Amino acid sequence: MMNFKLDHFLEEAPAGWHELIRDTHNRILKIDPEYQIFQIKEKFGGLRYYYDASRSHAIPEIDKIIKTAEVVASVVCQNCGELGASLTVNNGWYATLCEKHIAEWSKK
């Protein structure tokens, strides 16, 4: 099993969610210091956080932490971290954006 550092996954995730992802990671480490991340990404305008727990009893608590992060990401601009909303942009692409970035995406 590959054990990548968090920075590797931040490269693949939208910059506006980096702080949220770091906080989520740190909260999970307190429960399961040996958990492993498989993938963190944006999909359909939402945060996806895939992991493997080293302690099976920790899974429900980790899942709660991740679910909370997914809910928060649904109202945080994936570009800048400001308050935003999930919406459809550019011919069916989904994104979570603030007003400023909605305008920028609309021009693309």
C-alpha positions in Angstrom: 0.0 0.0 0.0 1.4 3.4 -0.9 1.6 6.0 1.8 1.8 9.4 0.2 2.2 12.6 2.1 -0.7 15.0 2.3 1.1 17.5 0.1 0.9 15.1 -2.8 -2.8 15.0 -2.5 -3.1 18.8 -2.1 -1.6 19.1 -5.6 -4.6 17.3 -7.0 -7.2 19.2 -4.9 -8.6 22.7 -5.6 -6.6 25.3 -3.8 -9.6 26.8 -2.1 -10.1 23.6 -0.2 -6.5 23.1 1.0 -7.1 24.6 4.5 -10.2 22.4 4.9 -8.3 19.3 3.7 -5.4 20.0 6.1 -7.8 20.4 9.0 -9.6 17.2 8.1 -6.3 15.3 7.8 -5.2 16.6 11.2 -8.5 15.7 12.9 -8.2 12.1 11.4 -4.6 11.8 12.6 -5.8 12.3 16.2 -8.1 9.3 15.8 -5.9 7.1 13.6 -2.3 8.2 13.2 -1.6 5.4 10.7 -4.5 5.9 8.4 -3.6 6.2 4.7 -5.0 8.6 2.1 -5.7 7.1 -1.3 -7.1 10.1 -3.1 -8.5 13.6 -2.4 -10.2 15.4 -5.3 -13.1 17.5 -6.5 -15.8 15.6 -8.3 -19.1 17.1 -9.5 -18.3 20.2 -7.5 -17.8 18.3 -4.2 -14.9 17.1 -2.1 -14.0 13.4 -2.3 -11.7 12.0 0.3 -10.7 8.3 0.0 -8.8 6.6 2.8 -8.0 3.4 4.5 -8.1 3.2 8.3 -5.5 1.2 10.2 -8.0 0.7 13.0 -11.4 -0.5 12.0 -13.1 0.8 15.1 -12.0 4.3 14.0 -13.9 4.2 10.6 -17.3 5.6 11.9 -15.6 8.6 13.5 -13.4 9.2 10.5 -16.4 8.9 8.2 -18.1 11.6 10.3 -15.1 13.9 9.9 -15.0 13.4 6.2 -18.8 13.9 5.8 -18.5 17.2 7.7 -15.6 18.3 5.4 -17.7 17.4 2.3 -20.6 19.5 3.6 -18.3 22.4 4.3 -16.7 22.1 0.9 -20.2 22.4 -0.7 -20.3 26.1 0.5 -16.6 27.0 0.1 -15.2 28.2 -3.2 -12.9 25.6 -4.6 -10.7 28.4 -6.1 -10.2 30.8 -3.2 -11.8 29.4 0.0 -14.4 32.1 0.3 -18.1 31.5 0.9 -19.6 29.9 -2.3 -22.2 27.6 -3.7 -22.4 24.4 -5.7 -23.7 25.0 -9.2 -23.5 23.9 -12.8 -21.2 25.9 -15.0 -20.0 25.7 -18.6 -22.2 23.1 -20.3 -22.7 20.8 -17.4 -19.5 21.1 -15.4 -20.1 21.2 -11.7 -18.2 23.5 -9.3 -18.4 25.1 -6.0 -17.6 28.8 -6.5 -17.9 32.3 -4.9 -19.5 35.1 -6.9 -16.2 36.3 -8.2 -15.2 32.9 -9.6 -18.7 32.2 -10.9 -18.2 35.3 -13.1 -14.7 34.1 -14.2 -16.0 30.6 -15.0 -18.9 32.1 -17.0 -16.4 33.8 -19.3 -14.6 30.5 -20.2 
